[in-house]
Amino acid sequence: MSDKKTSTLYEAEPLTAFAYLNTRNRREFLGLAFTAASGALLWPVIGRAQSSDSCPAVVSPDLMKVGEITSKGGVLKGVIDVVAERRSITYYDSPIYKCDFHILRAYHGYQGWSLDPKNRVTQVGVASPGPTLRLAIGESIELMFLNRIDMSMFPLTSVTSVYGKCDTTKSLSGNGQRGPGTPPYPGDDAKYFPDCFHASNTTNMHYHGTHTEPGGFGDNVLIGVLPDPKLNVTAIMKVMTDAYNEWAKKENPTKALIATASTMLDKMYEAAKQQKNEYMIASIESAIHSNHEAKAAGEFPQYWPGFFPYHFELPKFGVDNVTMGQAPGTHWYHCHQHGSTSLQILNGMAGLIVATGDYDDKILSLGGGTPDKPKIKEHVMIWQLFSEQPNQVNTNQSAAIVSCNSQMVPTIKMAKGEVQWWRIADAMMKAHGIERFLFVSEKVFNSGGPWTNGKPPVSAKGSTPVLYQTAQDGVQYAWENYQRRSKLATFNVAPGNRVDFLVQGMATEGTAYLVFWPPAGTPAIADIRSLAILKVVVAGEPGDANTQLPTQAQYPVQPSFLADITDTEINGRARTVTFSMTTAGPDGPPAGPGSQPHVFIDGKRFNEGVIDQVMLLGTAEEWTLVNKTLFSIQHPFHIHINPFQITEVYNPATMGSPYKLQQPWPWGDVVPIPAGIQQTDENGNPVVDAKGNPVIVPGTVKIRSRFVDFFGKYVLHCHILGHEDRGMMQMVEVVNNKTIVKHGH
């Protein structure tokens, strides 16, 4: 039997909601389907430099809009320039905010194909996201990507990063220790390359949420762009401009681009030999060898010297035989180099993608507005944590808090009863798989507590804004799901999730705060200010501001390609994918808080050169996602290219049996899998196997997905990025269901 009292999950509404889903409050479950359990290990999972290089801390300014690169004439043309930069990080060190300067890897964004400073849309010198990319469904992205990171500026975070070896690192204090008695990284991880922190300055971009080409110059996370701080920018930008011009003429510049990259790698290799730079010699040597192997196998080259020209379209349903099409909504992009995703995300290498369509037009028309002259205010927000290193490398923890658009507790102003549109992306690097957020009134915020983990405070009715969710992970809700997710005071998101809300301000003047509330079992809350995300000030009459929520006639109609995936489409195609975490090998004891976990999918670490899941183009499948990890630790499942529907969730800590979601099923691309619990006998005693390990009742999620429009290789993984870097990832391939081979003659 299962012990239903062993959970250390949220003890307030989001946990108990699972227990009474069949009797009341069903609207809560759509949010919980994406945030089924808490798996807190460390909060925050970051390190901070010992620095006397301080800066002024700025808190609660008006929310700032992140700079945008926008499409023109059906094409988004821009540059993402990755550089090492001295940037300020503001954090909370109770009872005050502080600010230090740090050297971070940073995205700079430019409108158009130029590095002219007047075209730069990103901040300089401040820890901040990359530019927001805004374009319409059916338009193309032509984004020049440059990696000009100067490795010499990171002597403590990547002393060596050579193919076949994990990074050798030191803590930021320079003592070479990650904690008392703990040796420098990589320690035990050195046995498991490439599933360790490595390649800190090689990078790429993943366009998370896009339904597009997974190979070539599309959303290809299997390429790595090597750093070249001496890159001849003028020459290489001309090469890329010429390539884009050829694509515009329906020609194919791929061979010429590959030839240019090959020549440049050879020159980089010769320069490294002349400089006797052993690190660069080894890195470039392995890159050239890998590219030669890829060419011989008819594959796309994986390693590029300081540049990469991204070129792909967000497909429009019904055009060019597109079966599914890109869902309009809030998406994001981030680095995705295996071994360095965690580090680079902590440095801030992420940004938003806003893909517009009919969904936007309908919301912008609320209150008598139009898409061109809306009355509703749109706020686009990206939440991040900034640091130089992950804690696995350095345990000097910071009191840093969540940054919203690079700001600390920014202020959003609303009129009484005003309804605004908020787009939010969780781009934070975390060690657990769920966060709970809620509004608290100013009275509660300033009350001094006491505060209890897992039991957020309750504010008086009418003293905080109210939420109406319209989309999850960039895929709009059907009208029925919008109604189920209306009038919310709290919500949950996992790393990688995006949520869209219509936010209704209070009917009377007042102030409220949006805060993160840590789950039970995490360090005690000393000061609620360390949990604050943003501040909402409601004042004045609405005047011409939007106060309208949509009727069904005004609500965006969900595209037909987002219809529920039927049993007929599935046609019996099913598979199971199992996530686990132990203190040793796949069959070892479960890992818990304070341990150094080994992470697995289907009992294996990520293995280069191996395809773990193969699907046929044009088919649909049902997958059961299984989590055998204990201690309330969940794993947010993410797969690239195609979104999925969630049809069933089982949390063994709170449910007697799996809960089947109501139709229409919600869509998403990141879903946390509830943690397992240890099985108990009829007397409540823990059950163990022959090896003395706990017998686990796993948590599960069932999803359905269509593998359509695009074939090729990409990945699925846990979106706790430290787990991904250390091996909780699989290679998948969608195989083309068409061939030129004939057998009739």
N, C-alpha and C positions, 0 to 999 in steps of 0.2 A: 504493500500500500504506500501511498505518497503522503508525506507530512505537509499539510497545507499551512503550517504555522512557522516554517523554517525560513521564509523569505525575508530578506532585508531590503526589499524594494520600496518604492514610494508607499507610504502607509496612508496617504490621503486619497483623494478622489481617483487619480489615474490608476492606482493599483486596484482599489476595490471595484472600480468600474468593470474589471474583468469578471468579478464574482456575480455581478447582477445584470450582465448584459442582456440576458433573456427576460428580464422582468421590467427594467426601466432604463431611461437615459441612454438609448441606443445611439443618439447623435454623437456621444463622446467617443464611440468606438472607432470611427473613421480616423480620428487623430491617433488613437492608441494602436491602430493597425500598423502604423509606421513607427511607433515608439512603445514597444510592448513591455519592456522591462528595463531596469537600470543596471548598469554594470560598472559602478564606480571603482576605479583603481587609484587614480591620482587626479587632483584638481588644484591648480592647473599643472599640466605636464610640460613644464618649460623651465629654462634656466636663464639666469640674468648675470651679466658681466659684473665683476667688481670694478666699478668705474667711478671716478671723481669728476668725470666729464659730464656735468649736469646741465639741464635746460629748464626753462619755465614750464610748469605743468598747467595746461589749459583744460578746464572742466566746464561742462554744461553750456557750450556755445550753441547757437542754432544749428540744427542738423544741416550738414553740408552735402551738396550733391557731388557724387563722384564724377570726375571728368569722363566724357564719352567719345568714342569713335563711332560715327554714324555712317550709314550707307547713303550713297548718292547714285542715282541712275541705275539702281538695282544691284550695286556692288558696294561692299564695305571694304575700303582701301585704307590700310594703316600699317604701322610698324610697332612691334613690341621689342624693345631693346632691354636686354637683361644685363645689369651692371652691378658691381659692388659699390655700395654707397654708405656714407655716414648718415644715419637716420636717428631721429629722436623717438623714444618709446616712453609713453606715459603709463604709469601704473599706480595702484593704490597700496600704500604701506601704512596701515592704520596708525594714527587717525588722519593722515594727510595723503594727498596725491604727490607723486614725485615724477621726475623725468630725467632720463639718462640718454646719452648718445651711444649708438652701437653700429658696427659695420654689418650690413645686411645685404643679401642678394635681392635685387629690386627689379620690378617691372616698370619701365617707362613707356608710355603710350603716345603715339603721334597720329594725328589725323592726316591721311594721305601718305604717299611713299616718300617721306622726307624726314630728316632729323633736325629740321629747322626748329629752334626753340619756340618760335611763335606758334608752331603746330602741336607742341607738347600739351597734353591734356591731363597729365598726372602731376602730383606734388613732388617737390624736391626736398630732401632733407628730413622728411617725416615718415615714420613707419605707416604705410598706407597701401591700399590695394592697387592692382593694375586698372586700366581704364575699363569702363563698361562698354561692351560692344552692342550696339542697337541696330537691328535690321529687321526687315519683314520676311515672312515665310515666302519662299520662292526666290529669294535673293542669294547672292554669293558672298563668301568671305575670301578676300585676297589679302592675307596678312603676312608681311615680311617679319620673320622671327630672327633676331640676332642674339647670340650669346657672347657677350664681351666681358664676362666675369674675370677679374684679375685675381688669380688664385693666391698670389702673394699676400693679399689682404686678409686671408683666412688661415693663418699659421696654426691656430688652435683648434679649428673645427675640421680640418682635413689635411693632416700632415702627410699622409700617403693615401692614394686612391688609385690602385692599379688593378687591372683586370685579374681576377683570381684571388684578390685579397680584399678584406674588409678595411674600412678606414681605421687608421691608428690615430686616436685623438687624445687630447688632454682636456681637463676641465678648464673653465674660463679663469679660474684662479691660478692656473698654471702649475698646480701641484701634481698633475697627472693622475688624480684620483677621482672616482665617481662617488665616493662615500667612504666612511671608515672601513678600512680593510678591503676595499674593493679595487681591483687593479684597473688600469686604463682600458678603455674600450679598444678592441672588441671582446676580449675575454673569451668566453665559451662560444660566442657567435662566430669566431674565426673558423670554426669547423664547417660552417654551413653556407659559405659563399655560393650563390649571390644573395642569399637570404639574410642580409645584414646591412647595416648602414655603410654605404660606399658611394662612389661617384658623386661626391657632394657638389661638384661644379658643372657636371654634365646635366643637361636638362631637355625638356620638350614641353608641349602643351596638350592637355586633354580638354576637349570641349564637352563638358559633362552635361548630359541631357539632350545632345544633338542626335538626331536620327539621320546618319549620313555615312559616307564612304569611310570604312575603318582602316584602309590601307593607303598606300601612295602618299599623296599630299593632303589627305583628309584628316580625320580624327585618329591619327596613327600614333599610338602611345608606344609602339615598338621601336621607334627611332630615338636616337640620342644625339643632341647637338653639343659637340665638344666646345669648351671655352677657348676663345681666341681674342685676348684683349688688344692685340695689334691688328685686328681684322681691317682690311682695306674696305671701309664702308662704302665709299663712292663706287668702287669697282663692283663690289658684290651686289649693291642695290641696283646697279644697271643690269647685271645679269638677271636678277629677279624681275625687274621691270620688263625686260625683253621677253622673259618667259610668260608673264601675265598677258603681254600683248599677243603672243602666239596663241595662248589659250582663248583669248577673245576672238581670234580668227578661226577657231575650231581646229587649230593645229596642236601638236603634242611636243612640248619642249623637254619631256622627261629625260631622254637620252643625253641631251646637251647639258642639262642640270647635273646629272649623275657624273658625266665626264668632267665637268668643272669641279665638282666636289672631290673627285678622285685625285685630280691634279693638285688641288689645294692641300689635301691630306698628305700627299707625297712631299710637298714643300714644307709643311709643318714638321714632318718627320725629319727631313734634312736639317731644318733649323734647330730642332731639339738635339740632334746629334752634334751639331757644331757647338751648341751651348753646353753639351754634356749634361743635359737635364734628364736624369735617369727616369724620373716620374713620367715626363712627357714622352720619352722614347717608348716606355712600356705601354702607356695609354694609347698612343697613336698606332703603335705596332699592332696591338690587339684589335683596334678599330679597323685598320686596313685588312687584316686577316679575316675578320668577320664579314666585311663587305665582299671580299673575294669569294668566301664560302656562299654568301647569299646570291651573288651573281651566277656562280656555277649551278646553283639549285633553282635558278629562275625566280628568285625572290627580290624584293625591293631592298636596297642597301640600308642598313640600320644606322650607320654613323655618319654625321655630317659636320664639316669644319666651320663652326661659328655661325652658320646661317641655315635657314630652312624656309621655303616659300609655301605657306599653307594656302590651299586652293580647293574649295569645295562649296556645295550649294546646300541650303536648307530646303529639302524637296517639298513641293506643294502637292497635296493630294489631288489626284485626277489629272495631273500633268505628266507626260512622258511615261505613262504606264506605272506611275508610283502607286503602290498598294496601300501604304500607310500614311506617309507624309510626316513632316515635322509638326509637333504640337506647339502652338504659340504659347509662350509663357516665360517664366523666370528660370534661366539656366545659369551655368557658371563655367569658368575655365580655370585650370590650375596645372601646375607641374605634375608630371607622372613618370619620372625616371625611377625605375625600380632601385631601391636602396637609398634614395635621397628625397623621396616625396615628403616625408615628415619634416625633415630639416628645411626644405625649401618652402613648404607651406608655412612653417613657423616664421620664416624670414619675410613672409607676406606675398609669396608668388601665387596670387589668385585674383580673379576679377569676375564680374557678372556679364552674362549675355541676356539681353532682352530681345526675344523673338516675337514680333508683333503680328497680329492678324485680327480676325473678327472678334475674338475674345476681348482684345483691347478696345476696339471700336465701341462695343456694347457698354463696357464699364465707363469709358470716357464720355459717353453720351448721357450718363445719369444726371439728373437734376436739370435737364434742359440744355446741357452742353452738347458739343460735337467733338469728334476726334481731333479736329484742328483747333477748336476753342473750347476745351473742357472746363467744366466748373469744379470737377472733382480734382483734388490734389493727389499727385502720385509721388510716393517716397520709395526710392529704391535703396535697399540697405544690404550691406555685406558685413557679417560679424566675423572677427578674426582675433586670434591671439598672436602676439609677436614675441619672438625670442631669437637668440643666436643658435641655440642647440636644443635638441630634445633631451629629456631627463635621462634616457638610457645612456647618453654620452656624458652628461654632467648633472649632478644633483643639487647644484646651487639654485634652489627654487626661488622664483620671484613672486611678489604679491600682485602681479599683473592681473588686470581684469579684461573683460571682453571689450574689444574696440568695435565701434559702430561707424563705418565709413571713415576710419582712422581717428575717430574722436572718442573722448571719454565722456560718457553720460550726456550725449547731445540732447538738445531740447527740441521737441516738436510742438508747435503751437496750433491749437484748434479753437474754433468758435463753439459756442454752446450747441450741442446736438449735431455738429458737423460730421459728415462721413467722408473719410479719406481712404485712399487705396495704398496699402503698404505691401511691397515685395521684399521678402527677407530670404537671404541665403546664409546657411550655417557653414562657413568656410574654416572652422576652427579645427586645429589638430588636438585630438583628445585621446584619453586612455580608457574611455568607457563609451557606451553606445547610445546614450539617451540624455537629454537635458529637458528639464521642465522650466517653463517660463510663465510668469503671471504678472498682472498688474497689482500693485498695492497702493493704497491711498497715502497721501502725504502724512496723515495722522499716524498710520501704522509705520511708515518708513522712519518717522522721527521718534517713535515711541521708546526706542532703546531695547526692545525685546521683552523677555528672552526669546531666542530663536531656536527651533528644533529642526535638525536635518530630516528630510522626508515628510515634514508636517508644516507646509507653508501657512503663513497667517491668513486670516480671512478679513477682508475689508468690508465696510458697510456697503449695502446695496446702493448703487447709484454714485459711488465715490470713485469709480474707475471706469476707463473706456470698456466697450464691449466689442467682441470680435466676431466676424462672419467670414468663414474661410471659403475662398472661391477656387483655390488650386493647390495641388501638392506636387512638388518636384517638377514644376513647369507644365503640368497637365491639368487642365481645368476640371473642376467637379461638374458632374451632371447636376441638374436642378435638384434632384432628390437628395444628393449628398450635400449640396450647399445648405439645404434646409436642416439636415441632420447635424451640420457643423455650424449652427448659428447661435448667437447670444452666448459666446464663450468668454470666460474670464481667465482661462489658462490654456496653454498649449504645450506640446512636446515636439522636439525636433532632434534628429540624430545628425552626426557629422555628415555633410553632403546633402542633407535635405534642403528643399526650398519650400516656402509657404507664402501664399498670397492671402491677404485679408482685406475686407472692407472694415474699417475701424470707426466706430461711432463714439464721439466724444460725450462726456457727461452732459446732462441737461442743465447743470448749474456750474458756476465757475469753480475751479479747483485745480489741484496738481496731483498727479499720480506718477508712479515710477514703474517701469518694466524691469523685473529682476529675474535672474536665474536662481532656482532653488535647488541646492544640492540634495542628493538622495541620502537616505539613512545609511549609516556605515561609513560615511566620509568624515573628514576632520570637522570638528564643531565650528559653527558659525560664530566668529568673534564680532563681526561688524557687518550689518546689512549693506553698507555702502560698497563693500567689496563685491557685491552681487549685482549692482545696478548696471543696466544696459543703456537705458535712455529715460528721459524725463518728458512728461506730457503736461503742458499747461493749457487749460481751457479757460478762455476769457472772451467776453464780448458776444454780441448778437451775430448770427450767421450771415446776415445780409445776403450777398449773392453766392456765398459758398454752398457747396452741395450738402444737402441734408437727407438725400433720398437713398434708400436701399432698393434694389431691383425687385420688380414683380417678376413673375415667371415669363411674361411676354418680353420684358426688358433684359432678362438674364441671357448670357451668351449660350447659344445652342451648341451642345457638344458635337464635334465633327463625327460623321458616320464611321470613320476608321477607328474611332475609340469605342465602338460598340463592344459589348461583352464577348469574350472569347468562348465559344460554345463547345459542348462535349463533342459535337460532330467535327469541329475543327481539330480538337485534340486527338481524336481517333485513337485513343489508347496510348499515345506517346507520353511517357512519364519517366522521370528520373529523380534520384535523391542526391542531395549535396550536403555533406556533414562537416560542421565546423567544431573543432575541439582545441583545448589548450591544456597542456600538462607541464609538469616540472621536469620531465625527461623526454623519452621518445613518445611515439604515438600511443603506446600502451601504458605510459607512466601515470603516476598519481595526478589528479587534477591540480592545476595551478590556481592559486588564490592571491588575495591582496598581499603585497610585500614580497612575492616571489618573482623570479625571472622566468617568464613563461616561454614555452616552446609552442608554436602555433601551427595548426594543420588544417587542411581541407581534405576530406576523405582519407585521413591518416597519412597525408604526405605534405611536405613543404613544396613551394613552387619549384618546378624543375625546368630549367631552360631547355628548349628543343623538344618539349613534350606537349602534345595536345591532349588535354584532359577531358574536354567535352566537345562532341561533334554533332551539329544539327544540320538538317537539310533545308536549303532555302525554300521559302514558300510554305513552310509548315508551322504549326503551333504546338506547344508542349505545356504540360503541367509539371512543375517541379515542387518537391517537398524539401524545404530548407530545414536542416536539423542543427540544433546547438546543444552539444554535450558538455559545455563549460558550466561550472558551478559558480557559487559566490555572486549570483545576480549579474554576472558579466555576460552581456549580449554582444553579438557581432552584427553590425549593420551590413547587410548583403547589398552589393552593387554590381551590376553588369552593364557593360557599355553598349551603345548603339540603339538598343531596343528597350522601351519601357515595358513594364509588366503590370498585371492586375493582381491584387491581393484578394484571395477568396476565403482563406481560413487561417486562424491563429490559435495556437495552443500554448498557454502559459501554465506549466504544471504546478507552479507555486500558488496559483489563484483559481484554476479551473479544474473541474472534474472531467471535462471532455473538451475537444476542440470546438471553437466557436466559428460557425459559418457566417461570413458576412452577407448582409443583404445586398441584393442587386439593385441598381447597377454597381458593380464592383469598382472601387477606386483604383486609379493608376498611380504609378510612381517609378522611381529608379533606385531608391535606397530604402531598405526596410530592415530594422533591427529584429533579430531573431531572439525570442525570449530565452532566458537562461534555463539550464536544467536544474533539477534538484536531486538530492540523494534519496534513493528509495528506502523506505522503512518497512519493518514487518508489522504484524498486527499489534505488537506492544509498543510501537513507536521507536524501535531500535534501528540504527543505521544498518543497511544490508551491504555487504562487501563481497567481492568475487574471490576466486581462488588465490589471487595475488595480493589480496588485502586492499584492493582499490575499491572506492565506492561504486555501487551499482547505480547508474544515473537514469533518471526519467528525463529525457531531453525535452526542450522547448522546440516548437516547430512553427513554420509558416508555409502555406501553400500559395504558389503564384502561377499565373498563366502568362505566356508571352508568345507573340508572333515573330518569327524570324523571317522577315520579308525585306525586299528591296535591295539589300546589300549582303554580299558574301565576303568572306575573308576572315582574318585572324584578329582577335582582340582578347580582352581579359574580363574575368569576374574576380571580386576580391572583397575582403572585409574593409569597411571604410574607417575603421580605427587605423590610421595610416602607419603607425608604428608596427601594427600586426601585418599590414600589407608588405612593408619594406622587409620584414623578417620572415616572409614566406607564406602568409595566408592569402594566396592568390592562385588562380588557375588560368592557363591559356585555353581559349575556346576557338572553334572554327565553325563558321557556317559555310557549308559546301554548296557550290552552285548546282542547281538541279537541271541545268541545260548543258549540252555538249555539242561540239561539231562532229564528233565521231559518229559514223554511220555503220550499219551492219546489214544493209539491204541490197548490196551489190558486190 
